[in-house]
Amino acid sequence: MESGFEFPEAGVVFLPLHQVYGRRPFPPRLHGDAAGAQPIEVPEFTPGETVVHANRGISVFRGIEKGSTSGVEKEFMRLEFRDGANLLVPLDNADLVHRYVGAGGLKPELSLVAGKEWSARKARVRQAISGLALDLLEMQAMRASSPGIAFPPDTAWQAGFENAFPFEETPDQLRAAIEVKRDMEARKPMDRLICGDVGYGKTEVAMRAAFKAVSAGKQAAVLVPTTILAQQHFETFRERMAAYPVFIEMVSRFRTAGEIRDVIERTARGEVDILIGTHRLLGRDVAFKDLGLVIIDEEQRFGVRHKEHLKKLRATVDVLTLTATPIPRTLQMNLLGLKDISNLTTPPPGRQAIETKIIRFDHSAIAQAVRREMDRDGQVFFVHDKVDSILSIAKRLEQIVPEARIGVAHGQMQKTRIKSAMKAFLGGETQVLLTTTIIESGVDIPNVNTLFINNAHNFGLADLHQLRGRVGRVSRKAYAYLILPDRLPLREVAEKRLAAVMEYSELGAGFKIALRDLEIRGAGDLIGRDQSGHIASVGYEMYCRLLREAAKEIKEPGSGIRTSVGCDLPIDTSVPASYAGSDGMKLWLHKRVAGASSIEDIGRARAEAADMFGPPPPEVGNLLRLAAVRIRAEEAGAVSIFTGGDSLYVEFEPAPRAAVFLARRKEALPKLKQFEDGILFLVLPPGRRSGEGLLGFLEEVFP
């Protein structure tokens, strides 16, 4: 209801929830730029790390320094190639340089700065991946050609359901919900990934999608990796949808065989609207009368056979995947444009970063941390890596903190005992829950704000990040302790994992964690081991770029490869330290602008810069204007623009495009002449040979 009303005869006043919570009557709609995809953050470079220059090859980044070109002072990235050769790359061309990620963290051989070695290497990789690109496009083509389900627009019930959310949505949540519903209303099957850090509201977005599906008369399936998470989702969905005639059921180990059989029969008859379950939901005996939406929580935790089943579903029904740390293959699919992605990067109000510490199995440190949590009436998770030794750990904890009531829960226990242990912990009867990774995905107990992970060196990076996300889900300060055995030397990979967890402890670090995981593990297992050598030879990002170009060529034969227009011009396009601050932020802004692929994208970059740093100064305004010129020049076929004396030169490739441009612009620019094969030149009037005058002249040449 939009507003409340009084019922005098009954002596009752009715108030809708949004008035009780002081919220708006209907959620706002995001339009234009705000509804678009958010840029993926590019990690900062640090001096000494290996990078790839798209046109020159593999090198070492040595830092940012100032220099002069065409009489104008600019900033450059210094890259060191083989045999100590150095190359200064203007920050205007920062999009040509990216971090090297190879196979298993091995150091690659540096490239020669000159010669054809790098071009030949890229050509070999491009030839090797053309077949792979074709395979990856098959599923996309199947989805595009399938009729899919075009869900109707939102109803009044949908608006009411969304308004009943008792918290204020973050802008990212609103954007993601709009993108999901827009996909659902389209004719082709949806395949969208919601990537958000732990506790950032992915489940609410999923519930809105499920409610939309049910409102249209379709069924929804929610697939989760663990029994405990299935139970939690079951309770959350039922609580959120209690005011509506939505029938929700669950299949998991917490149900008896008879109960599961009854749920499956009712689902097949269409009497169950939303079915939540673990891998049991993918059993051959599970059938839906009219399935319209599948929600998958943490898809990477399912086996190959289950994923094949899901692959078939994707061709016919809408699929929504939720993850806090996207697996590398998902990252690659996103880079290729084969999977739509929505990023939740804004933390909920009041959320604090989790204080993370690495300790040895120190009795006094553990006791102190547990007692501190108990003193504020909180609870503790203690995660152990092995079931066979979990009871001995329980005895040690009883000796360390004898006053604490300790419960035990792990996946090999009988379902009644797990349920009993979780119920006691939720009810506050036990203060410490000694458990395994069964709590890793999605478990949300706000009163738990201290976590121990025993033998942390045995866990993967994504696992550590997910487990840490089980605490700190309210405004209370949370603590995570990564415990290492006494006097145990760590392997290099384990050291890197633990260092990454410590480094990325800020809010919203899930996407960075996934990228670092890719660096540590290497990219060899992304798309088949036969491709790992090619990934190592050019780096992961260049490999994906070549794969993306191959896919584009298959979809649009003759479309060509986009190359950024090189510019050597006496125009100040620097980013003052007084504007962006650190070298890292300068580099980010240059990469953001240089990587823009459309005039609209330039507008978004301008808005982002203004939002982060304030109104752009003249130099940054020049950077944005020149980027727009480069995009229009690229569309005309130009590959480089430079000045010499009193002339402006524009080089085209292939050469015949120069004649086409000359013919099209001859009347507007009568002084434009063809100098030699593929190069045009213009005599620059006095006052228009540098700075603002030259920039304005370029905007006339490429309007």
Summary of the structure (lengths in Angstrom):
residues: 703
radius of gyration: 28.8
end to end distance: 51.6
largest distance: 92.3
contacts: 2266
relative contact order: 0.11
helix: 44%
strand: 19%
